């Protein structure tokens, strides 16, 4: 907090202090809400697979992570994981598309 105040004072921006305080308040309130995520697989996952994925992702993102699981046969295989604004596309469809792009670029 001290560093923020010193930086604002040094840059002659103390008039921004109410905005900084408001932004910090919004951030602290948003961090208390659950983080939602989505896991899309090519086939329906069983309870053991869901539990493993949930445990692994909660270890990385915290216990407030809530996941929704769905299936999309067009993925062929693998998973797409969306958490907040992060997307991990490890589907076979995405890998094949990358191979195709590489072949066309060569």
C-alpha positions in Angstrom: 0.0 0.0 0.0 2.8 2.3 0.9 4.5 1.7 -2.5 1.2 2.5 -4.4 0.9 5.8 -2.5 4.5 6.7 -3.1 4.2 5.9 -6.8 1.0 8.0 -7.2 2.6 10.9 -5.3 5.8 10.7 -7.3 3.9 10.7 -10.6 1.6 13.5 -9.3 -1.4 11.2 -9.7 -2.9 11.2 -6.2 -6.2 12.2 -7.7 -6.4 8.6 -9.0 -6.5 7.2 -5.5 -10.3 6.8 -5.3 -10.2 4.9 -8.6 -7.4 2.6 -7.4 -9.3 1.9 -4.2 -12.4 1.1 -6.1 -10.6 -1.2 -8.4 -8.9 -3.0 -5.5 -12.3 -3.4 -3.8 -13.8 -4.9 -7.0 -10.9 -7.2 -7.3 -11.1 -8.4 -3.7 -14.8 -9.1 -4.1 -14.4 -11.0 -7.4 -11.7 -13.2 -5.8 -14.2 -14.4 -3.2 -16.6 -15.7 -5.9 -16.3 -19.2 -7.2 -14.2 -19.7 -10.3 -16.1 -21.5 -13.0 -14.6 -23.8 -15.6 -15.7 -26.2 -18.3 -14.2 -29.5 -19.4 -15.3 -30.8 -22.8 -14.3 -34.3 -23.8 -15.0 -36.5 -26.9 -16.9 -39.0 -24.8 -18.7 -38.8 -21.5 -16.3 -39.2 -18.6 -16.9 -41.5 -15.7 -17.0 -40.4 -12.1 -13.4 -41.5 -11.5 -12.1 -39.5 -14.5 -14.1 -36.4 -13.5 -12.8 -36.6 -9.9 -9.2 -36.9 -11.1 -9.6 -33.9 -13.5 -11.3 -31.9 -10.8 -8.6 -32.6 -8.2 -5.8 -31.8 -10.6 -7.4 -28.5 -11.6 -8.3 -27.5 -8.1 -4.7 -28.1 -7.1 -3.8 -25.5 -9.7 -6.7 -23.0 -9.5 -7.8 -23.4 -5.9 -10.8 -25.0 -4.1 -13.3 -22.4 -5.3 -13.2 -23.9 -8.8 -16.5 -25.3 -10.0 -16.4 -27.4 -13.1 -19.0 -28.3 -15.7 -18.4 -31.4 -17.8 -19.8 -32.0 -21.3 -19.1 -34.2 -24.3 -18.6 -33.2 -28.0 -17.9 -36.2 -30.3 -16.4 -33.8 -32.9 -13.3 -33.6 -30.8 -12.4 -37.1 -31.8 -10.2 -37.4 -28.6 -8.6 -35.4 -25.8 -10.0 -32.5 -23.8 -10.8 -28.8 -24.1 -10.5 -27.1 -20.7 -11.8 -23.5 -20.2 -11.2 -21.8 -16.9 -12.0 -18.1 -16.8 -10.4 -16.6 -19.9 -7.8 -19.4 -20.2 -8.3 -22.2 -22.8 -6.3 -25.4 -23.1 -7.3 -27.2 -26.3 -5.6 -30.6 -26.2 -8.2 -32.2 -28.5 -7.2 -34.5 -31.4 -9.2 -32.2 -33.7 -7.0 -29.3 -32.7 -3.8 -31.3 -33.2 -4.9 -32.5 -36.6 -5.7 -29.0 -37.6 -2.2 -27.9 -36.6 -0.7 -30.7 -38.6 -2.8 -29.7 -41.6 -1.7 -26.0 -41.2 1.9 -27.0 -41.0 1.6 -29.2 -44.1 -0.1 -26.4 -46.1 2.6 -23.9 -45.0 5.4 -26.1 -46.2 
